[in-house]
Amino acid sequence: LLQWYEFAVDVGFARSRRRMCAMKIYAHLNRLRQGSGGREGSRYMLLFLFAVALGATLGAQNPAQPLADTPLARDPLAPAPNRGQGEGVGPYRTMVIRGTMLIDGTGGPPRGPVDIVVNDNRITQIRNAGTPGLPLRPNRPPQADHEIDATGMYVMPGFVDLHVHAGGAPKNPDAEYPYKLWLAHGVTTVRGVPLTDNALAVKEKQRSAKNEIVAPRIFNYQRPGSGWGKGIPQSVEAAHAWVAWAHDNGIDGVKLGAERPDLMEIYCQDAKKLGMGTTAHLQQTGVVQVNAIKAARMGLGTVTHFYGHFESLLKDYVVQPYPVTQNYNNEQDRFGQVARLWDKIYPPGSPEWKAYLEEHLKLGTTFDPTLTIYSAGRDVMRFRAAEWHDKYTLPSLMDFYTPDRQNHGAYWYDWTTEDEVAFRNFYQVWFKLMNDYKKMGGRVTTGSDSGFIYQTYGFGYINEFELLQEAGFHPLEVVQSATMNGALTLHEPMHKPIEFGIVREGMLADMVIVDQNPLQNFKVLYANGTIRLNDKTGKVERVGGIRWTIKDGIAYDAKKLAADVQQMVEKQKKERAGRRTTTAGQ
């Protein structure tokens, strides 16, 4: 109960938001007091008063500073339950995936049929299983404790989502929900930015590493000041101290905003020295001082979203020419005006455009665009009515998406055709920026930032594949971005060779198996598959959906994971219907 209030103080939420947290805790404890009564009930209230007093003291010592981006939900996240019987099979002493086509993640062409041998949680052999167009060779070694018949199917490395949040109440109270959706869509590794508050993120990371829960592998990135109880650093000394503390307390990297320039450089340089990664959302409130190229010169590893790119390329201004009525805290202003930058910059192909990308290439910057999370801006009706919402989006999450002035990303207060036209124009320039960087050898990765703006976990991630293809990436380049490039981005700061992201001997057994050719149509990777006309029967059929997701040598039935999520959605719908019936009866 106190976890969220402590977190609110810890990251420096404004006093009004801390008060809101306190009121929620007070109301809950009061209900407990009334239910238990007597001395036990008084203990609840004393606990609350102590927490508020402590919070007020910490808040006074560490004045609240506005976060650049506060995407966490308003209440804590419930940790995932322990992995139950029947949730995944393995690892086995020897498991063989038989007769599959292989897309290895390096960008090389598909090849097959092959048998992939897994011992415990490592890929140990990739063996030819026959000749295309001829029957598979019978009785192929080795003997296996478990086999997956993948004849005619495709295997890829497990996908890496470099920009995730796991949510929390009110939108999705349980971590099990996003975890299973990610795995159902082939995501075997996530970078939380942050996943949730640090204490819980560290525990979930450890539990996932031990395969105690059904969850992707977790890399824990946190914002400055998270977890240590001293607020957001406001001095050079505090910035140094927090990075050192973070390194010693289970944090793998730093999620930055457009910080004060002196502190930004400290975060980037100290993290680099300690083998930690950095990624930044260079929000509008600080991007004038620290845009993407300035941040990269300071040592930033990854630029996420589009923030900072366009501001680095402004042609006639050093500050975006906002309307005089602009209000950053009004999210329709905040997001709507971003798209108006598309024609305010040096155009694609210009000397300034090329010089900008070439300097990033020289500095080794990774671009993690998260194209998916803003794509509803081009056509909000499409994503509001996406066919997966009914079965896979919790009603509470759908509520969170609905226009609301308090919910982050629910900024459709009066979204117009003009707004959508601006976003469509903006995306064409953004696509060009990502594709040009890729073509000159720059690293582009896949991240989703799902759980906002009508992008449901997992589904939003596969939408990123489709958008990268729209940007000009070949399907093999998309898979490379989603696998090898993501793994390189996570391992390079640690000065370690990658352990996943490629299907190769010696790698961890993280793989995705799908019964359709994903290069032909990425839509087959959605948990609900896609529809097509069967010319033999003359009927429309639904095909695809990932068949197996293998993480750490454990094979998960991806369709069962998706069915588990459907049950969560149905359960919440029934609970809501029951409450409505009870209310009507009263």
Protein Blocks (a to p, Z undefined) as FASTA:
>chain_A
ZZmmmmmmmnopafklmmmmmmmmmmmmmmmmmmngpjllmmmmmmmmmmmmmmmmmmmm
mccdddfbdcbcfbdcdddddddehiagajdfbdcdehiacdehnopacddddddddehj
acfbdcdfbdehiacdehiacddfbdcdfehiacddddddfbdcebiafkbmcfklmmmm
mmmnopabdcddbfbdfklmmmmmmmmmnopagcddddddddehihnlnopafbfklmmm
mmmmmmmnopabdcdddddfklmmmmmmmmmmnopacdddddfklmmmmcfklmmmnopa
bdghjehjlmmmofkbcbdcddfkbcfklmklmmmmmmmmmmmcccehiaklmmmmmmmm
mnopacdfklmlmmmmmommlmmmgcklmmmmcfklmmmmpgcfkbghiaclbacfklmm
mmmmmmmmmmmmmmmmmmnopacdddekgoiehiaghjlmmmmmmmmmmnopafklmmmm
mmmmmmmmmmmmnopacfehiacehiacdddddfbdfklomklmpmnlpadddfknopac
deejifbdceehiacdfklmmmmmmmmmmmmmmmmmmmmmmmmmZZ
